[in-house]
Amino acid sequence: MRDPMIFDEFLKLVEHVEKHHSVHTLKKSGKTVKYITPVFAVLGADIFSITFRGYGWEHNINCINENRDLPVSLFDRCIAFLDEA
């Protein structure tokens, strides 16, 4: 598994969503997120999968199977997904 997200990064991700992607901070670019669903691994309490849900869409980002060898961490891929137009 390539660079799972640690709990501190997850908290930063939630703060980023609250500040830039929540229903209270609607912006013209990026995504508006209603729900974030993390999946924790029991050993080490790392997060290896995040699902974002918004208005009429759902997107999963993970670091398992075919995504385990990607050069970018799960945290960085989540931020990039949220901020892309």
CYANA upper distance limits for C-alpha pairs under 8 A (distance plus 0.5 A):
  1 MET  CA     63 CYS  CA      6.50
  1 MET  CA     64 ILE  CA      6.19
  1 MET  CA     65 ASN  CA      8.38
  1 MET  CA     68 ARG  CA      5.31
  1 MET  CA     69 ASP  CA      7.79
  2 ARG  CA     63 CYS  CA      6.37
  2 ARG  CA     64 ILE  CA      8.05
  2 ARG  CA     67 ASN  CA      8.38
  2 ARG  CA     68 ARG  CA      5.33
  2 ARG  CA     69 ASP  CA      6.32
  2 ARG  CA     70 LEU  CA      7.47
  2 ARG  CA     71 PRO  CA      8.41
  2 ARG  CA     73 SER  CA      7.44
  3 ASP  CA     63 CYS  CA      7.75
  3 ASP  CA     72 VAL  CA      8.39
  3 ASP  CA     73 SER  CA      5.57
  3 ASP  CA     74 LEU  CA      6.84
  4 PRO  CA     46 ASP  CA      6.51
  4 PRO  CA     47 ILE  CA      6.16
  4 PRO  CA     48 PHE  CA      5.50
  4 PRO  CA     63 CYS  CA      6.91
  4 PRO  CA     73 SER  CA      7.35
  4 PRO  CA     74 LEU  CA      6.34
  4 PRO  CA     75 PHE  CA      8.31
  5 MET  CA      9 GLU  CA      6.60
  5 MET  CA     10 PHE  CA      7.11
  5 MET  CA     46 ASP  CA      6.30
  5 MET  CA     47 ILE  CA      5.41
  5 MET  CA     48 PHE  CA      6.86
  5 MET  CA     73 SER  CA      8.06
  5 MET  CA     74 LEU  CA      6.40
  5 MET  CA     75 PHE  CA      6.36
  6 ILE  CA     10 PHE  CA      6.93
  6 ILE  CA     45 ALA  CA      7.94
  6 ILE  CA     46 ASP  CA      5.61
  6 ILE  CA     47 ILE  CA      6.65
  7 PHE  CA     11 LEU  CA      6.85
  7 PHE  CA     45 ALA  CA      8.03
  7 PHE  CA     46 ASP  CA      7.26
  7 PHE  CA     47 ILE  CA      7.74
  8 ASP  CA     12 LYS  CA      6.90
  9 GLU  CA     13 LEU  CA      6.62
  9 GLU  CA     75 PHE  CA      7.17
 10 PHE  CA     14 VAL  CA      6.74
 10 PHE  CA     47 ILE  CA      8.47
 10 PHE  CA     75 PHE  CA      8.08
 11 LEU  CA     15 GLU  CA      6.72
 12 LYS  CA     16 HIS  CA      6.59
 13 LEU  CA     17 VAL  CA      6.73
 13 LEU  CA     75 PHE  CA      7.90
 13 LEU  CA     78 CYS  CA      8.41
 13 LEU  CA     79 ILE  CA      7.79
 14 VAL  CA     18 GLU  CA      6.63
 15 GLU  CA     19 LYS  CA      6.58
 16 HIS  CA     20 HIS  CA      6.38
 16 HIS  CA     21 HIS  CA      7.81
 17 VAL  CA     21 HIS  CA      5.08
 17 VAL  CA     22 SER  CA      6.33
 17 VAL  CA     33 VAL  CA      7.56
 18 GLU  CA     22 SER  CA      5.58
 18 GLU  CA     24 HIS  CA      8.49
 18 GLU  CA     25 THR  CA      8.11
 19 LYS  CA     25 THR  CA      7.14
 20 HIS  CA     25 THR  CA      6.42
 20 HIS  CA     26 LEU  CA      7.96
 20 HIS  CA     27 LYS  CA      7.91
 21 HIS  CA     25 THR  CA      6.67
 21 HIS  CA     26 LEU  CA      6.96
 21 HIS  CA     27 LYS  CA      7.83
 21 HIS  CA     30 GLY  CA      7.65
 21 HIS  CA     31 LYS  CA      6.36
 21 HIS  CA     32 THR  CA      5.14
 21 HIS  CA     33 VAL  CA      6.22
 21 HIS  CA     82 LEU  CA      8.05
 22 SER  CA     26 LEU  CA      6.91
 22 SER  CA     32 THR  CA      5.98
 22 SER  CA     33 VAL  CA      6.01
 22 SER  CA     34 LYS  CA      7.23
 23 VAL  CA     32 THR  CA      6.76
 23 VAL  CA     33 VAL  CA      7.61
 23 VAL  CA     34 LYS  CA      7.64
 26 LEU  CA     32 THR  CA      7.17
 27 LYS  CA     32 THR  CA      8.39
 29 SER  CA     83 ASP  CA      7.76
 29 SER  CA     84 GLU  CA      7.79
 29 SER  CA     85 ALA  CA      5.52
 30 GLY  CA     82 LEU  CA      6.09
 30 GLY  CA     83 ASP  CA      5.11
 30 GLY  CA     84 GLU  CA      5.79
 30 GLY  CA     85 ALA  CA      5.28
 31 LYS  CA     54 GLY  CA      8.17
 31 LYS  CA     82 LEU  CA      5.99
 31 LYS  CA     83 ASP  CA      7.41
 31 LYS  CA     84 GLU  CA      8.30
 31 LYS  CA     85 ALA  CA      8.13
 32 THR  CA     54 GLY  CA      6.42
 32 THR  CA     55 TYR  CA      7.97
 33 VAL  CA     52 PHE  CA      7.04
 33 VAL  CA     53 ARG  CA      6.34
 33 VAL  CA     54 GLY  CA      5.02
 33 VAL  CA     55 TYR  CA      8.06
 34 LYS  CA     52 PHE  CA      8.19
 34 LYS  CA     53 ARG  CA      6.29
 34 LYS  CA     54 GLY  CA      5.39
 34 LYS  CA     55 TYR  CA      7.79
 35 TYR  CA     52 PHE  CA      6.36
 35 TYR  CA     53 ARG  CA      5.57
 35 TYR  CA     54 GLY  CA      7.20
 36 ILE  CA     50 ILE  CA      7.37
 36 ILE  CA     51 THR  CA      6.23
 36 ILE  CA     52 PHE  CA      5.26
 36 ILE  CA     53 ARG  CA      7.00
 37 THR  CA     50 ILE  CA      6.11
 37 THR  CA     51 THR  CA      5.48
 37 THR  CA     52 PHE  CA      7.01
 38 PRO  CA     47 ILE  CA      6.92
 38 PRO  CA     48 PHE  CA      8.25
 38 PRO  CA     49 SER  CA      6.34
 38 PRO  CA     50 ILE  CA      5.03
 38 PRO  CA     51 THR  CA      6.97
 39 VAL  CA     47 ILE  CA      6.04
 39 VAL  CA     48 PHE  CA      6.61
 39 VAL  CA     49 SER  CA      5.66
 39 VAL  CA     50 ILE  CA      6.89
 40 PHE  CA     45 ALA  CA      6.21
 40 PHE  CA     46 ASP  CA      6.02
 40 PHE  CA     47 ILE  CA      4.86
 40 PHE  CA     48 PHE  CA      6.83
 40 PHE  CA     49 SER  CA      8.02
 41 ALA  CA     45 ALA  CA      5.77
 41 ALA  CA     46 ASP  CA      5.87
 41 ALA  CA     47 ILE  CA      6.58
 41 ALA  CA     48 PHE  CA      7.35
 42 VAL  CA     46 ASP  CA      8.11
 48 PHE  CA     62 ASN  CA      6.11
 48 PHE  CA     63 CYS  CA      6.12
 48 PHE  CA     64 ILE  CA      7.52
 48 PHE  CA     74 LEU  CA      8.04
 49 SER  CA     60 ASN  CA      7.59
 49 SER  CA     61 ILE  CA      6.34
 49 SER  CA     62 ASN  CA      4.64
 49 SER  CA     63 CYS  CA      7.10
 49 SER  CA     64 ILE  CA      8.49
 50 ILE  CA     60 ASN  CA      6.24
 50 ILE  CA     61 ILE  CA      5.92
 50 ILE  CA     62 ASN  CA      6.78
 51 THR  CA     58 GLU  CA      7.50
 51 THR  CA     59 HIS  CA      6.12
 51 THR  CA     60 ASN  CA      4.72
 51 THR  CA     61 ILE  CA      6.85
 52 PHE  CA     58 GLU  CA      6.22
 52 PHE  CA     59 HIS  CA      5.83
 52 PHE  CA     60 ASN  CA      6.86
 53 ARG  CA     57 TRP  CA      6.34
 53 ARG  CA     58 GLU  CA      4.87
 53 ARG  CA     59 HIS  CA      7.03
 54 GLY  CA     58 GLU  CA      6.88
 61 ILE  CA     74 LEU  CA      7.78
 61 ILE  CA     77 ARG  CA      8.07
 61 ILE  CA     78 CYS  CA      7.37
 62 ASN  CA     67 ASN  CA      7.15
 62 ASN  CA     74 LEU  CA      7.03
 63 CYS  CA     67 ASN  CA      5.43
 63 CYS  CA     68 ARG  CA      5.14
 63 CYS  CA     69 ASP  CA      8.33
 63 CYS  CA     70 LEU  CA      8.31
 63 CYS  CA     74 LEU  CA      6.84
 64 ILE  CA     68 ARG  CA      5.10
 72 VAL  CA     76 ASP  CA      6.89
 72 VAL  CA     77 ARG  CA      6.99
 73 SER  CA     77 ARG  CA      6.74
 74 LEU  CA     78 CYS  CA      6.67
 75 PHE  CA     79 ILE  CA      6.86
 76 ASP  CA     80 ALA  CA      6.61
 77 ARG  CA     81 PHE  CA      6.57
 78 CYS  CA     82 LEU  CA      6.74
 79 ILE  CA     83 ASP  CA      6.65
 80 ALA  CA     84 GLU  CA      6.54
